[in-house]
Amino acid sequence: LLCLEAGVKPSTIKPSEYQALELTYGKFIETKKAKTVSSEWLDYFENVNKYGAYYTMKKEKNENE
């Protein structure tokens, strides 16, 4: 569903989109409370896609401290 919302086609997926999709899926599974794709997951995907995994994870770490 996230691919549809973000307009990502599996046949032409870019490396940054693949990374963002993997990390978003991992976060989705980790929380275990989400049942549907909300704007939170789409925003997370777009942030990882735009800024990269390192920046996103570092930002999350700083917010948790």
DRENDO-1510 file (C-alpha; in Angstrom, 1 decimal, always signed):
<recs>
REC; n; res; u; v; w
REC; 1; LEU; +0.0; +0.0; +0.0 .
REC; 2; LEU; +2.9; +2.3; +0.7 .
REC; 3; CYS; +4.2; +2.0; -2.8 .
REC; 4; LEU; +0.8; +3.0; -4.2 .
REC; 5; GLU; +0.6; +6.0; -1.9 .
REC; 6; ALA; +4.1; +7.1; -2.7 .
REC; 7; GLY; +3.9; +6.4; -6.4 .
REC; 8; VAL; +6.7; +3.9; -6.3 .
REC; 9; LYS; +6.6; +1.2; -9.1 .
REC; 10; PRO; +8.4; -2.0; -8.0 .
REC; 11; SER; +9.7; -2.5; -11.6 .
REC; 12; THR; +11.5; +0.9; -11.5 .
REC; 13; ILE; +12.3; +1.3; -7.8 .
REC; 14; LYS; +15.4; +3.5; -7.1 .
REC; 15; PRO; +17.9; +2.4; -4.4 .
REC; 16; SER; +16.9; +5.3; -2.1 .
REC; 17; GLU; +13.2; +4.2; -2.4 .
REC; 18; TYR; +14.1; +0.6; -1.7 .
REC; 19; GLN; +16.0; +1.7; +1.4 .
REC; 20; ALA; +13.2; +3.9; +2.5 .
REC; 21; LEU; +10.7; +1.1; +2.0 .
REC; 22; GLU; +12.7; -1.4; +3.9 .
REC; 23; LEU; +13.2; +0.9; +6.9 .
REC; 24; THR; +9.6; +2.0; +6.9 .
REC; 25; TYR; +8.5; -1.6; +6.9 .
REC; 26; GLY; +10.9; -2.5; +9.7 .
REC; 27; LYS; +9.6; +0.4; +11.8 .
REC; 28; PHE; +6.0; -0.6; +11.0 .
REC; 29; ILE; +6.6; -4.2; +12.2 .
REC; 30; GLU; +8.5; -3.0; +15.2 .
REC; 31; THR; +5.6; -0.9; +16.5 .
REC; 32; LYS; +3.0; -3.7; +16.0 .
REC; 33; LYS; +0.2; -1.3; +16.7 .
REC; 34; ALA; -0.4; -0.1; +13.1 .
REC; 35; LYS; -3.1; -1.7; +11.1 .
REC; 36; THR; -3.2; +0.5; +8.1 .
REC; 37; VAL; -1.0; +2.9; +6.2 .
REC; 38; SER; -1.3; +6.3; +7.9 .
REC; 39; SER; +0.2; +9.6; +6.9 .
REC; 40; GLU; +2.9; +8.9; +9.6 .
REC; 41; TRP; +4.3; +6.0; +7.6 .
REC; 42; LEU; +4.2; +7.9; +4.3 .
REC; 43; ASP; +6.0; +10.9; +6.0 .
REC; 44; TYR; +8.6; +8.5; +7.4 .
REC; 45; PHE; +9.1; +6.9; +4.0 .
REC; 46; GLU; +9.5; +10.3; +2.3 .
REC; 47; ASN; +12.0; +11.5; +5.0 .
REC; 48; VAL; +14.2; +8.4; +4.6 .
REC; 49; ASN; +13.9; +8.6; +0.8 .
REC; 50; LYS; +14.9; +12.3; +0.8 .
REC; 51; TYR; +17.5; +12.5; +3.6 .
REC; 52; GLY; +18.7; +9.0; +3.8 .
REC; 53; ALA; +18.7; +6.3; +6.5 .
REC; 54; TYR; +21.7; +7.7; +8.5 .
REC; 55; TYR; +20.2; +11.2; +8.9 .
REC; 56; THR; +16.7; +9.8; +9.8 .
REC; 57; MET; +18.1; +7.3; +12.4 .
REC; 58; LYS; +20.4; +10.0; +13.9 .
REC; 59; LYS; +17.4; +12.4; +14.2 .
REC; 60; GLU; +15.3; +9.7; +15.9 .
REC; 61; LYS; +18.2; +9.0; +18.4 .
REC; 62; ASN; +18.5; +12.7; +19.2 .
REC; 63; GLU; +14.7; +12.9; +19.8 .
REC; 64; ASN; +14.8; +9.9; +22.2 .
REC; 65; GLU; +17.6; +11.4; +24.3 .
</recs>
